[in-house]
Amino acid sequence: MTDRLWVDTDSIAATTPALRELAAHTHDVATSLGAQLAAIGPARWDDPIGQAFTAQYEGPAASMRKGFEDTATVVARTADGVHGMARGFESTEQNIVDAIRVHGVTGDSAKGPAKASSANRK
């Protein structure tokens, strides 16, 4: 078992741009789909088969549009969360390093107190 615990905040934060790009692409798909469906307009059928088609089509088409929009929102919020998590880990790490500098850490009596590394993480 290791005697140290660390979080690679740079690697976590590095995922944020890809998530934001995915959110933007998903939003673009939703916008394009909405525009294309709007251009087609609502179906107007006089016959029973056309009316049945419309009844079966409109609900799923709206659900698909909403699904893409919701997915874009979730991915964008995930990017915000990942970015915030990386910053939170950095802040926690700095707070611990500061506390060690001020108070020291009582370790194994044979080893003496643990000291914070002189190198700060970004």
JOQUIZI-V828146 format. One record per residue. N is the residue number from 1. SS is DSSP state (@ for helix, = for strand, . for the rest). Layout:
n,ss
N,SS
N,SS
This chain:
n,ss
1,.
2,.
3,.
4,.
5,.
6,.
7,.
8,.
9,@
10,@
11,@
12,@
13,@
14,@
15,.
16,@
17,@
18,@
19,@
20,@
21,@
22,@
23,@
24,@
25,@
26,@
27,@
28,@
29,@
30,@
31,@
32,@
33,@
34,@
35,@
36,@
37,@
38,@
39,@
40,@
41,.
42,.
43,.
44,.
45,.
46,.
47,.
48,@
49,@
50,@
51,@
52,@
53,@
54,@
55,@
56,@
57,@
58,@
59,@
60,@
61,@
62,@
63,@
64,@
65,@
66,@
67,@
68,@
69,@
70,@
71,@
72,@
73,@
74,@
75,@
76,@
77,@
78,@
79,@
80,@
81,@
82,@
83,@
84,@
85,@
86,@
87,@
88,@
89,@
90,@
91,@
92,@
93,@
94,@
95,@
96,@
97,@
98,@
99,@
100,@
101,@
102,@
103,@
104,.
105,=
106,.
107,.
108,.
109,.
110,.
111,.
112,.
113,.
114,=
115,.
116,.
117,.
118,.
119,.
120,.
121,.
122,.
